[in-house]
Amino acid sequence: MEEYKSLKIIQKSPNSLVYYLYLNRPTHLNALSRDFFTEFPKAISSLDQNPDVAVIILAGSGKHFCSGIDLQTLGDVFKETDSVDCGRKVERLRRHIKFLQEAITALECCRKPVIAAVHGACIGGAIDIITACDIRYCSSDAFFSVKEVDLAITADLGTLQRLPSIVGFGNAMELAVTGRRFTGSEAKDLGLVSKLFTSKEALEEGVKVVAEEIATKSPLAVIGTKAVLLRSRDLTVEQGLDYVATWNSGALLSDDLKEAISAHSQKRKPKFAKL
């Protein structure tokens, strides 16, 4: 398995289809470095293409999930555009922002479900990350902030596009323009996270149970559910129904449906082929 400077991939149980992807710069509070934006989409793609992976758990090493984008990464942007004229400077900066965006969007492009397990700080760019994940959980010590406005930046890696559909437009606006810090308990009330656990240890155990349960289900049904939900978010109901009809006209021909029905009638656990 490839080695990364900013990440770490672990399979904790030998035969498990659940893999852990850790943000792995604990001495820097897992701040998002230049390496992260290059490595993250590669790591996500490698897990997506691995038939032994059914579910991905995204977590942070050390005391915090992620403190946001590394200020050094921001500084590098301006160094790279110092010596060019205004038009080229703008074009280069836009291209760089798109490059950063694509690293985060890799989470939605991944076929397999990604569960964010948040403890400690989840600041700025970390909100971009978790809003692109499929399921979010946190521990009671977690705290959050859409911090970009305090750095004189308009958040541009996905929070402003994804957060409103998760917590509602009004709540997203208030969090984004104030940049205020809010607790795991409030994140649960807002719907940003689905469940709040009493400790980091309880979070790890609870997320593992959920992930392992998802991993027992038909992989075609799971990836289809993710794909249809994401597509339907941006479509009318009629368009969404048409999309899922097209999707299922192919997916329902797999052996998974036969196996699920057979297992149910025989009162046993189904066994599905890997992707």
Residue, then its C-alpha position, 0 to 999 in steps of 0.5 A: m500500500e502506498e505511503y503518504k506524508s499527510l495520511k494513513i490507511i489502516q485495515k484494523s481487522p484482517n477480514s474486515l471490509v472497513y478501512y480507516l483513512y486518517l488525516n495524519r499530521p497530529t503535530h500540526l493538528n492535522a492542518l491541510s498541507r499542500d501534500f494533503f491536496t495531492e495525496f487525498p484524492k489518490a488515497i480515496s481513489s485507491l480505496d474506491q478501486n479496492p474490491d476489499v473495501a466496502v466502507i471508509i471511515l475518515a478520522g484524525s490522528g492525535k487530539h483533533f480531527c482537523s484544524g483547517i487549511d495550513l496557513q503555509t499552503l495559503g501563503d504558497v498561493f501568493k508566492e506562485t503568482d507574484s511574478v506574473d501579470c494580473g490576467r495570468k495571476v487571476e487565471r492561475l489562482r482560479r486554477h489552483i482553487k479548482f485543484l483544491q476543490e477537486a481534492i475535497t469533491a473526491l469524497e463524493c466521487c468515491r462510490k463507497p460510503v465515507i463516514a466522518a468520525v470527528h473528535g476535537a477541532c473541526i475548523g474551516g477546511a475540515i467543514d469542507i471535508i465532512t460536508a462532502c462525506d456521506i455520514r457524520y458522527c462526533s464525540s462530545d469534545a468535538f467543536f466546529s467553526v466555519k472559520e474562513v470569514d475570520l481569515a478574510i476569505t470566502a469559503d471556497l472548497g464546498t462548505l457554502q455549497r453543501l452545508p445549506s442542504i445539510v443544516g438549512f439555508g438560514n443556519a448555514m448563513e449564520l454559521a458562515v458569516t459569524g464564523r462562531r465556534f459551536t459544540g458537538s451537541e449543537a452540531k447534532d441539533l443542527g443535523l450536521v452530525s447524525k449522532l453524538f458519542t460521549s467520548k472519542e473511544a465511544l465514537e470509534e466503537g460506535v462508528k465501527v459498528v455502523a460501518e461493519e453493518i453497512a459492509t454486510k449489505s449488497p455493495l451494488a445497493v449501497i453504491g447505488t443509494k449513494a449515487v442516486l441520493l447525490r444526484s437527486r440533491d441537484l434534480t427535481v423529484e421527477q428528474g430524480l425518479d427518472y434517474v433511479a429508474t435508469w439506475n435500477s433497470g441495470a442494477l436489479l439484474s445482478d445476483d444480489l437481489k436473488e441472494a437477498i431474497s434467498a437469504h431472507s427466506q432461509k433465515r440466514k445472512p446474505k453473502f454478496a460478491k465484492l465489487 
